[in-house]
Amino acid sequence: MRERIVWDDMPDNQKDSAVVAFLLDLGTPHTITMANRLNLKTCAQNVKESALRNTEYELQYLVRQYNDMLDLQDAEISAEREPSYCKKTFNKIFGTNQDMYDAGHKPSDFC
């Protein structure tokens, strides 16, 4: 079972790594340059703190999404039934789902 992330309990070096990963994932020339700068051993602490302040809201949002996803998965497992989180939408969109199943799709593909 995967553990929930508690942002406030993370050590500073993990938060710094999260900032770098986030900036690299954004993939713009500016954010990649900034991520590379933050990875340098010579990068000043105030620059790292500024980058964290500028991205912390987005990172905390991603952490909440991740933790919520784990909660939903745990709820599905604890209910001891097949995951059905998109079945109604799947059926509503496609009317009959047999053709989609025959094509190799399942409701969770459309979440």
C-alpha positions in Angstrom: 0.0 0.0 0.0 1.3 3.4 -0.9 1.7 6.1 1.8 0.1 9.4 1.8 2.4 12.4 1.3 2.4 14.9 4.2 3.9 18.0 2.7 4.6 19.8 6.0 6.6 16.8 7.3 8.8 16.6 4.3 12.5 17.6 4.8 13.7 20.6 2.9 15.9 18.6 0.6 12.8 16.6 -0.6 10.8 19.8 -1.1 13.7 21.2 -3.1 13.7 18.0 -5.2 9.9 18.3 -5.7 10.4 21.9 -6.9 13.0 20.8 -9.4 10.9 17.9 -10.7 7.9 20.2 -11.0 9.8 22.7 -13.0 11.3 20.1 -15.3 7.8 18.6 -15.9 6.6 22.0 -17.0 9.2 21.8 -19.7 9.4 25.4 -20.8 12.9 26.8 -21.5 12.6 29.1 -18.5 11.5 26.4 -16.1 14.2 23.9 -17.3 16.9 26.6 -16.9 15.6 27.4 -13.4 15.5 23.7 -12.4 19.1 23.2 -13.6 20.1 26.3 -11.6 18.4 24.9 -8.5 20.3 21.6 -8.9 23.7 23.3 -8.7 25.5 22.8 -5.4 26.4 26.5 -5.6 22.8 27.6 -5.8 22.1 30.1 -2.9 19.6 29.0 -0.3 17.5 32.2 -0.8 17.0 31.2 -4.5 15.8 27.8 -3.4 13.4 29.3 -0.9 12.1 31.7 -3.5 11.5 28.9 -6.0 9.7 26.9 -3.3 7.5 29.9 -2.4 6.6 30.4 -6.0 5.6 26.7 -6.6 4.4 25.6 -3.2 0.7 26.2 -3.9 0.8 24.0 -7.1 2.9 21.3 -5.4 0.5 21.1 -2.4 -2.4 20.9 -4.8 -0.7 17.9 -6.6 -0.1 16.3 -3.2 -3.8 16.7 -2.3 -4.8 15.1 -5.6 -2.4 12.2 -5.0 -3.7 11.6 -1.5 -7.3 11.8 -2.7 -6.6 9.3 -5.4 -5.2 6.9 -2.8 -8.2 7.4 -0.6 -10.5 6.6 -3.6 -8.5 3.5 -4.4 -8.7 2.4 -0.7 -12.4 2.9 -0.7 -12.8 0.8 -3.8 -10.7 -2.0 -2.2 -12.4 -1.8 1.1 -15.8 -2.2 -0.6 -14.6 -5.5 -2.0 -16.1 -4.9 -5.4 -14.9 -4.1 -8.9 -13.9 -0.5 -9.4 -16.9 1.2 -11.0 -15.9 4.9 -10.8 -16.5 5.6 -14.5 -19.0 2.9 -15.5 -22.1 5.2 -15.5 -20.3 7.9 -17.6 -18.9 5.2 -19.9 -22.3 3.7 -20.5 -23.9 7.2 -20.9 -21.4 8.2 -23.5 -21.3 5.0 -25.5 -24.9 3.8 -24.9 -24.0 0.2 -25.0 -20.6 -0.8 -23.8 -20.1 -4.1 -25.5 -18.5 -2.6 -28.6 -16.0 -0.7 -26.4 -15.2 -3.8 -24.4 -14.7 -5.7 -27.7 -12.3 -3.0 -28.8 -10.3 -3.6 -25.6 -11.5 -0.6 -23.5 -12.9 -0.6 -20.0 -14.7 2.2 -18.1 -11.5 3.2 -16.2 -9.9 4.1 -19.5 -12.1 7.2 -19.6 -11.5 8.6 -16.1 
